[in-house]
Amino acid sequence: MIRRGGDSGTDTARPGTLVHLTTVDMSLALLLATELQTAVEAGYRVVGVSAPGPYVARVEALGVEHLPLPRLTRSWNVAGDLRSFWDLVRILRRLRPDVLHTHNPKTGVLGRIAGRMTRVPVVVNTCHGLWVRPSDPLPRRLAVYAIEALAVRFSDYELFQNADDEATLRRVLKRGRHRVVGNGIDLRRFEPDPAGRDRLRAQWGIGPDELLVGTVGRRVIEKGDREFTALARALAGQARFVWVGPEDDTAGEVPPRDPAVQYPGEYVDMPAVYSAFDIFVLASYREGFSRASMEAAACARPMVLTDIRGCREIGSDGIHLLLTRPRDAGSLIECVERMLGDADLRVRLGTAARDRAMTTFDQCGVAAVSLETYRAVLRRRTRGRR
């Protein structure tokens, strides 16, 4: 990588400073842990930049430095975002990194612009999911596409987690400077955990003969809270229902709790959580590439997911999982009821889901693509100088 400590601009074989920029520290700790570790092992000085929060210690335990952007929030706020932007510019000027890798909608836009302003040699962005849905009003979609088209001009390379997002933006992407990389998880960690299953079901008061339907994620409307609640009410006599994850007020008011659903909060031992479920459900309206679904698949859980980009990539309907119409509680109830009544179907889909996870969802491969992308951009820049 090009070392930026002096002005000679000479190349060395030694990796330099790599900054991963996200909106919140949870993304660094939970979504990018394998990618951060891989870069550390490759010899980079890795710095995570995000709003501070409860996950900073977990980020630092990976061997990653963390620098806070205290005024950064998930929601858009012009005045606050401008202050965060200049805070970021100051950090980049002080660090003089060799690579800036941006993530998330807001930091993807602000970071690409700040990276080019501060002359970071390599600026790469990963699109974890466009921040609009095909069903959103046309003016909103056009505004988002226009902002992304602008931000693309400031990056060297664009990585996409799903093909639908790449196809949507293809007209504004730089030729030869984008690719679909998919997504992955730590397959060494996520596997069926019978002992964890028994422990958590006992903790939650779930009998050995009771069927348990569960979901995992931030408890917000767009994750399908209304539909999951309707499901729990409709099938209360056939199964128990649990939502594992934190309550999140950054996207508006937290949905009210419903007595038909248990809310045990957030867990660290996620293989045990997925193993405790008999059926995993994700009723989300928008996903980049559903990590929770990949984790459930690796734990051999039969799944019911919404038929949206970011979920369709997890597997094929009827082969690896069942797909249901988004925002349609009736469709969700029908799919889950079918699975509750068919033990053979649950076993078949769970087995197929794990087989697909083991061959497709390895995050080490995604991390390797990122490292090769940095090197490829640098080689292209070096050839250009010559």
N, C-alpha and C positions, 0 to 999 in steps of 0.2 A: 504493500500500500504506500501511497505518498505520505510521508511524514510532514506535518505542518509546523513543526517547532521552529523552523528557520525559514529563510526566504530562498534557499537554493533550488527547491522544487525537485530534488533528486529522488529517484525511486529506491526503496529498500525492500528486501524480501519479508521484513517483519511487519505483521499486521499492526495497524494503528488504533486510533480511538473510534469506537462505534457507538453512536447514540441511537437508542430506540425511544421514540416519542409516542406517548399515548395520553388519553384524556385523564384516566384515573389509574392509580397503582394496581387495582384489581386486574386490569388487562395485562400488565406486566407480569404479575405473579401467576395468574391462572391461564391466560391465553398464550403467553409467549415464553413460558418457563424453559421449555426444551430449546427454543431458538436462542435464548439468552445463554443457556449453559453451553450449547454447541459453539457459540462465538467465543465464550471465555476459554473453552478447551482449545480452540483454534489459535489462541494467543492474543486476541483483541483485548484492549481495555474497554469494557462495556459499561456504558452509563445509561441508566433509565431515567427519563424525564417525564414527570406527570404531576398532577395534583397530589398532594400528600394524603395518606390515609392509613388504614389499619394493616395494609399489606406490604408496607415498606420493609419491615423486618424480613418478610419472606423473600422479597426481591434481593435484599442485601445478602441473605443466606446463600444465594446462588453464585456469589462472588461478583455481584454487580453493584456499582455505585448508584446511588439515587440522588437526583437533584430535584427539588420541589418547584412547582409552579403554583403557589398558594391561591392565586386568583382565578385559576382555570376551573371551569365547570362543564358538565355535559351539555347543558342547555345553552342556546345562543343568546348572547347579550353584547351588543355592539361596543359599549363603553368598556365593559369588563374584558371582552375578547381582545380589544386593542391593547389594554394594559398587559394582558397575558402574552400577547404577541411581542411586545417590546421586552418583557421579561425573558422570553425565549431567545430573542435576538442577542441580548446581553450574555446569556448562558453560552450560546454558540460562539460568540466572539471570544469569550474567555476560554472555552474548551478547545477551539479550533479543531473540530473532529475531522477525521478522514471520511467517515460515512455517516449520513443521517438517514435513518429508516423510520418513516412515519406510519402511523396506524390510526384507526378510528376516523369518523367523518370530520369533526372539527379540527383535530390536530393534523389530520391529513392535509387539509387546506392551509392552515396557518403554518405548519411545519415546512411544507414544500416551498412556500414563498420565502419564509425566513431562512431556509437553507441556502437558497440561491442568492438572497441578499447578502449573506455573510460568506459567500464563496466557498461553501462546503464542496469538496471535490466530487463526491458521489451522493446523490439524493435519490432514494428509492422509496416508493410508497406501496403499501399493501392495502388493497380494497377488501375489507372484511364484509362488505355488503353495502350497496348503495342506500342512502338514507331516505329513499322514497320507494313506494311500492307501485307496481303497474296500475293499481286501482286508484291511486291518488289523483286529485284534480290536475288537469293538464298544466295550468300556470305554475303550480308547485313543482311538478316534475321538470318543466323547462327551466325553472330557476335553479334547481339542484344540478341539472345537467350543465347549465352554463357555468356555474361555480366550479364544477369538476373540470370542465374544459379549460377554464383559466388555470386551475391549479396544475393540470397536466403539463402545461408549458414550462413549469418551473422544476420538473423532476427529470431524472435521467432514465428511469425505468419504472414501469407500473406492473405490479403483481396482483393477480385476481384470485380470490378463493373459489369463485364459481364462474362458469362459462357464460351465464346469462348476463352478468354485470359487464363482462368484457365485451359481449356482443352489443350491449346497449350503448357503450361509449366508444365503440370501434372507430367511428368516423372522426373522433377528436384525438385519438391516440397517435403517438409517433410510430411510424412504420418500423417494425423490427425491434421495438422497445417495450414490449408488453407480452405477458404470457399468463396462462392459467396454471396455478400451482396446487390448487386444492387446499386441503387442510389436514391436520393430523393431531394425534394425541400420543402420550407416552404409553406405548403398548406393553412396556415392562411393568407398568403400574396397574393398568386397568385389565382385570380379569375377574372371573366369578369368584366370590368370596363367601362360601357357605357359612363359615363361623361368624363373619360379620353380619350376614343375613339374620342368623338366629339372634345375635346380640341386639341389633337395632329393632327388630320386630318385637322382641320382649320389652325393650325400652319404650317403644311406642304403643304397647298394649295390643299388638296384633297377634291373634291366635295362629297356631301352626296350620290350621285348616282354612283360614280366611284368605281370600284373594285381596291383594293390595295393588292399587293403581296409583302410580306416583309421577310427579313431574319435578324438574329441577330448573331453577333460574331465579332471576330477580322478579319479585312480585309486582308486576306492572301490567297495565291493560293490554299492551301490545304483545305480551307473552301468552295471552289467551286466558287471563284470569276469569273473565265472565263465562267463557265456554267451559272451562274446567269446573267452575262452580256449578253450572247447570248440569254437567255430567255427573258430579258427585250427588247432587240432589236426585237426579233421575234414577240412578242405579245404586242408591244407598243400601238397598236390601241385598244386593248381589256382591258387593265388594266394599272395602274401606279405601279412603282416598287421602293422600298426603302431598303437600307442596313443600319441597325442601329448597330453601334459599332465603336471602335477605329481603326485607322490605325496602323499597327504593322510592324516595320521594323526589328524586332529581327530574323525573319525567312527568311530574304533576302529582296529584293527590294519590296516596296509597289506597288501593281498593279495600273495601271493608272485608273483614274476615267472615267466613261462613261456617256455621256449626257442622256442616256436612264434610268439612275438610279439616285435617290436622295440619298445623303449621309449626313444625319443630325447629325452624330457623335454619341457620347455615351450618354445614358440616365440612370437615377437612377430609375425613376418610370416605371419599366418594365411591370407591369400589364396593364398600359395604353398603352404602346407600342404594346404589343401583341393584345390587344383589338382593336387597330386601324387597324390591318391587317384583310383582308377578307380571305387570305390564307397565311399560314406560310410555307416557303421553307427552307430546309437545304440541300445544294448540296455538303456537306463535303466529303472528301476522307478518313478521319480517325477520329473516335470518341471512347472514352472510354465508355461513357454512356451519351448521349447528354443531357446536362442540359437545354439548350435553348428549346429543343423539349419538355421536361417535363413541362417547364414553359408555353409554348404555349398550350400544351394539357390541363393543369389546367385552362387556360383561354378560353377553349372551341374553340380553333382555328382548322379548318381543315388543315391537314398538308400533304406536299409532302417531303419525306426524301429519301436519298440515301440508297440503299439496302446493308448496311455494318454493321459489328458488332458495337454495341453502338447506332445504330439507329433502328435495328430490334427489340431491347428490348422495344422500346417505344410502340409498338403495332403491330397488325396483318394487313397485306396488305388487303385493301378492307373492313376492319371492323373498324379499328380505324384511318387509314391513307392510303395514297398511297405510295408505294415504287418505286423508279426509279433507273436505273443502274448508278453507279458512273462514273464520267468523260464522261458522255454521254449527251450532250446538247439536242440532238434530243429526247431522252427518257424523259428528264425533261420537255421540251416544250410540248410534247404530254400529259403528266400527268397533268400539270398545265392548259393547254387549256381545257382538259376534265372537270376539276373542275370549271373553270371559267364559263363554259356553263351549269352547272348543280347546281342550287341553292339548290335543295333538297339533293344532295350528300354532299354539304358543311355543311348543317345543321346536317345531319346524322353522318358524320365523326366527326364534332366538338363535338357533344353531346357524342358520344361514347368515344372520346379521353378524355373528362373531367371525365366521369364515371370511366375510367381506372386509370386516374391520382389520383383520390380521394381514390381509394382502393389500389394502388400499389406504389405511389411515395411519401411516407411520410419520409422526411429526419430525423425526430425524431427517427424513427425505426432504421435507419442506424447508427445514433449516439449512440443509446442504444447498438447496437451490438459491436461497438468499445469499449465502457466502459466495457462490459462483457468480451470481449477478453482480455483486460488488466488484469482483475481479474482472468480469467482462466489461463493465463500464470503465474501469480504470485502464484496461488494455486499449479500449477504443479511444479514450482521451489521450493516452500516450502516443498512439499512432497519429492522432490528429496533430499533436504538437510537432511530431517529426515531419 
